[in-house]
Amino acid sequence: MSRILDIIFALVAGLLMLPIMLLVAIGVIFLLGRPAIFVQSRAGQGQRPFKMIKFRSMSDKRDASGKLLSDQERTTAFGKLLRRSRLDELPEFWNILVGDMGLIGPRPILPETIRALGERGALRCSVKPGLTGWAQISGNAILSDTDKIDLDLWYIRNRSFWIDLQIVFMTAFVMILGERLSESRLSAARKDVNQSQTGPKTLNIT
């Protein structure tokens, strides 16, 4: 049922957002350069790598020797706007449609980052990555990497239809109002991590 809903969402949302995606693509080409699409290998469910696609949010500016400038120097105001509004992630509808991602789940990260996390990384990849997730509505860029992982693992242990529904609605608010730190969710996630380290806990990852 979840897969069917993901497919329906990707098709409907993709068609509705097509005019916006075309405008974003034009803006990226004129303001950041070609190509408009950025492709990178990310870790999927079971740590299986897949090619995630999104709109680029950084230019290819280089120094006098031809070396790429830092991420901060290559991120323009337009790029920051794309990230804040999540418009850079619209091409990921394709990743949802083909089954690499779902609507809800931990954001896909680099395979080497997952490997470096060891057991926590393997657990994080026990579910399909998503377009948006618990960490994204709880602070996202404001959070440390450790806090993001804690929130992702809390979601995996506690996920339900109602939590997924909350993520969907809260994502819309984040896109409009911007990211805000949720101390209550972060505190619950940290507490859950401490409890999991002191004893076994059944995971709801089906």
Contacts in CASP RR format, 6 or more apart in sequence:
PFRMAT RR
TARGET T0000
AUTHOR 0000-0000-0000
METHOD contacts of the structure
MODEL  1
MSRILDIIFALVAGLLMLPIMLLVAIGVIFLLGRPAIFVQSRAGQGQRPF
KMIKFRSMSDKRDASGKLLSDQERTTAFGKLLRRSRLDELPEFWNILVGD
MGLIGPRPILPETIRALGERGALRCSVKPGLTGWAQISGNAILSDTDKID
LDLWYIRNRSFWIDLQIVFMTAFVMILGERLSESRLSAARKDVNQSQTGP
KTLNIT
2 102 0 8 1.000
3 99 0 8 1.000
5 103 0 8 1.000
6 96 0 8 1.000
6 99 0 8 1.000
6 102 0 8 1.000
6 103 0 8 1.000
7 96 0 8 1.000
7 97 0 8 1.000
9 96 0 8 1.000
9 103 0 8 1.000
10 93 0 8 1.000
10 94 0 8 1.000
10 96 0 8 1.000
10 97 0 8 1.000
10 103 0 8 1.000
11 97 0 8 1.000
13 93 0 8 1.000
14 21 0 8 1.000
14 90 0 8 1.000
14 93 0 8 1.000
17 90 0 8 1.000
17 93 0 8 1.000
20 87 0 8 1.000
20 90 0 8 1.000
21 90 0 8 1.000
21 91 0 8 1.000
24 36 0 8 1.000
24 55 0 8 1.000
24 82 0 8 1.000
24 87 0 8 1.000
24 88 0 8 1.000
24 90 0 8 1.000
25 36 0 8 1.000
25 37 0 8 1.000
25 55 0 8 1.000
26 36 0 8 1.000
27 36 0 8 1.000
27 78 0 8 1.000
28 36 0 8 1.000
28 55 0 8 1.000
28 56 0 8 1.000
28 78 0 8 1.000
28 82 0 8 1.000
29 36 0 8 1.000
31 76 0 8 1.000
31 78 0 8 1.000
32 56 0 8 1.000
32 57 0 8 1.000
32 58 0 8 1.000
32 59 0 8 1.000
32 76 0 8 1.000
32 78 0 8 1.000
32 79 0 8 1.000
33 56 0 8 1.000
33 59 0 8 1.000
33 60 0 8 1.000
35 56 0 8 1.000
36 55 0 8 1.000
36 56 0 8 1.000
37 53 0 8 1.000
37 54 0 8 1.000
37 55 0 8 1.000
37 56 0 8 1.000
37 91 0 8 1.000
38 53 0 8 1.000
38 54 0 8 1.000
38 55 0 8 1.000
38 56 0 8 1.000
38 57 0 8 1.000
39 51 0 8 1.000
39 52 0 8 1.000
39 53 0 8 1.000
40 51 0 8 1.000
40 52 0 8 1.000
40 110 0 8 1.000
41 49 0 8 1.000
41 50 0 8 1.000
41 51 0 8 1.000
41 52 0 8 1.000
41 110 0 8 1.000
41 111 0 8 1.000
42 49 0 8 1.000
42 50 0 8 1.000
42 51 0 8 1.000
42 52 0 8 1.000
42 108 0 8 1.000
42 109 0 8 1.000
42 110 0 8 1.000
42 111 0 8 1.000
42 129 0 8 1.000
43 49 0 8 1.000
43 108 0 8 1.000
43 109 0 8 1.000
43 110 0 8 1.000
43 111 0 8 1.000
43 113 0 8 1.000
43 114 0 8 1.000
43 125 0 8 1.000
43 129 0 8 1.000
44 50 0 8 1.000
44 100 0 8 1.000
44 101 0 8 1.000
44 108 0 8 1.000
44 125 0 8 1.000
44 128 0 8 1.000
44 129 0 8 1.000
45 125 0 8 1.000
45 126 0 8 1.000
45 127 0 8 1.000
45 128 0 8 1.000
45 129 0 8 1.000
46 122 0 8 1.000
46 125 0 8 1.000
46 126 0 8 1.000
47 111 0 8 1.000
47 114 0 8 1.000
47 115 0 8 1.000
47 121 0 8 1.000
47 122 0 8 1.000
47 125 0 8 1.000
49 111 0 8 1.000
50 95 0 8 1.000
50 100 0 8 1.000
50 108 0 8 1.000
51 100 0 8 1.000
52 92 0 8 1.000
52 95 0 8 1.000
52 100 0 8 1.000
52 101 0 8 1.000
52 108 0 8 1.000
53 91 0 8 1.000
53 92 0 8 1.000
53 94 0 8 1.000
53 95 0 8 1.000
54 88 0 8 1.000
54 89 0 8 1.000
54 90 0 8 1.000
54 91 0 8 1.000
54 92 0 8 1.000
55 82 0 8 1.000
55 87 0 8 1.000
55 88 0 8 1.000
55 89 0 8 1.000
55 90 0 8 1.000
55 91 0 8 1.000
56 88 0 8 1.000
57 75 0 8 1.000
57 79 0 8 1.000
57 80 0 8 1.000
57 82 0 8 1.000
57 83 0 8 1.000
57 88 0 8 1.000
58 71 0 8 1.000
58 74 0 8 1.000
58 75 0 8 1.000
58 76 0 8 1.000
58 79 0 8 1.000
59 74 0 8 1.000
59 76 0 8 1.000
60 68 0 8 1.000
60 74 0 8 1.000
61 68 0 8 1.000
61 69 0 8 1.000
61 73 0 8 1.000
61 74 0 8 1.000
62 68 0 8 1.000
62 69 0 8 1.000
63 69 0 8 1.000
68 74 0 8 1.000
79 88 0 8 1.000
81 87 0 8 1.000
82 88 0 8 1.000
83 141 0 8 1.000
84 178 0 8 1.000
84 179 0 8 1.000
85 175 0 8 1.000
86 132 0 8 1.000
86 171 0 8 1.000
86 174 0 8 1.000
86 175 0 8 1.000
89 131 0 8 1.000
92 101 0 8 1.000
92 131 0 8 1.000
93 131 0 8 1.000
95 101 0 8 1.000
95 102 0 8 1.000
96 102 0 8 1.000
96 103 0 8 1.000
96 130 0 8 1.000
96 131 0 8 1.000
99 128 0 8 1.000
100 128 0 8 1.000
100 129 0 8 1.000
101 108 0 8 1.000
101 128 0 8 1.000
101 129 0 8 1.000
101 130 0 8 1.000
101 131 0 8 1.000
102 128 0 8 1.000
102 129 0 8 1.000
102 130 0 8 1.000
102 131 0 8 1.000
103 130 0 8 1.000
103 131 0 8 1.000
103 132 0 8 1.000
103 164 0 8 1.000
103 168 0 8 1.000
104 130 0 8 1.000
104 131 0 8 1.000
104 132 0 8 1.000
104 133 0 8 1.000
104 159 0 8 1.000
104 164 0 8 1.000
104 167 0 8 1.000
104 168 0 8 1.000
105 127 0 8 1.000
105 128 0 8 1.000
105 129 0 8 1.000
105 130 0 8 1.000
105 131 0 8 1.000
105 132 0 8 1.000
105 133 0 8 1.000
105 134 0 8 1.000
105 152 0 8 1.000
105 155 0 8 1.000
106 124 0 8 1.000
106 127 0 8 1.000
106 129 0 8 1.000
106 130 0 8 1.000
106 133 0 8 1.000
106 134 0 8 1.000
106 135 0 8 1.000
106 152 0 8 1.000
106 155 0 8 1.000
106 156 0 8 1.000
107 129 0 8 1.000
107 130 0 8 1.000
107 132 0 8 1.000
107 133 0 8 1.000
107 135 0 8 1.000
107 136 0 8 1.000
107 152 0 8 1.000
108 129 0 8 1.000
108 130 0 8 1.000
114 121 0 8 1.000
114 122 0 8 1.000
114 124 0 8 1.000
114 125 0 8 1.000
115 121 0 8 1.000
117 124 0 8 1.000
117 149 0 8 1.000
120 149 0 8 1.000
120 153 0 8 1.000
121 149 0 8 1.000
123 153 0 8 1.000
123 156 0 8 1.000
123 203 0 8 1.000
124 149 0 8 1.000
124 152 0 8 1.000
124 153 0 8 1.000
124 156 0 8 1.000
126 156 0 8 1.000
126 203 0 8 1.000
126 205 0 8 1.000
127 156 0 8 1.000
127 159 0 8 1.000
127 205 0 8 1.000
132 167 0 8 1.000
132 168 0 8 1.000
132 171 0 8 1.000
133 152 0 8 1.000
133 155 0 8 1.000
133 167 0 8 1.000
133 171 0 8 1.000
134 151 0 8 1.000
134 152 0 8 1.000
134 154 0 8 1.000
134 155 0 8 1.000
134 163 0 8 1.000
134 167 0 8 1.000
134 185 0 8 1.000
134 189 0 8 1.000
135 143 0 8 1.000
135 147 0 8 1.000
135 148 0 8 1.000
135 151 0 8 1.000
135 152 0 8 1.000
135 155 0 8 1.000
136 167 0 8 1.000
136 171 0 8 1.000
136 174 0 8 1.000
137 166 0 8 1.000
137 167 0 8 1.000
137 170 0 8 1.000
137 171 0 8 1.000
137 173 0 8 1.000
137 174 0 8 1.000
137 182 0 8 1.000
138 151 0 8 1.000
138 181 0 8 1.000
138 182 0 8 1.000
138 185 0 8 1.000
138 186 0 8 1.000
138 189 0 8 1.000
139 179 0 8 1.000
139 180 0 8 1.000
139 181 0 8 1.000
139 182 0 8 1.000
140 148 0 8 1.000
140 174 0 8 1.000
140 179 0 8 1.000
141 179 0 8 1.000
142 179 0 8 1.000
142 180 0 8 1.000
142 181 0 8 1.000
143 151 0 8 1.000
143 181 0 8 1.000
143 186 0 8 1.000
147 186 0 8 1.000
147 189 0 8 1.000
147 190 0 8 1.000
150 186 0 8 1.000
150 189 0 8 1.000
150 190 0 8 1.000
150 192 0 8 1.000
150 193 0 8 1.000
151 185 0 8 1.000
151 186 0 8 1.000
151 189 0 8 1.000
153 189 0 8 1.000
153 192 0 8 1.000
153 193 0 8 1.000
153 196 0 8 1.000
154 185 0 8 1.000
154 188 0 8 1.000
154 189 0 8 1.000
154 192 0 8 1.000
154 193 0 8 1.000
155 163 0 8 1.000
156 203 0 8 1.000
156 204 0 8 1.000
156 205 0 8 1.000
157 192 0 8 1.000
157 196 0 8 1.000
157 201 0 8 1.000
157 203 0 8 1.000
157 204 0 8 1.000
158 192 0 8 1.000
158 204 0 8 1.000
159 204 0 8 1.000
160 204 0 8 1.000
174 180 0 8 1.000
195 201 0 8 1.000
END
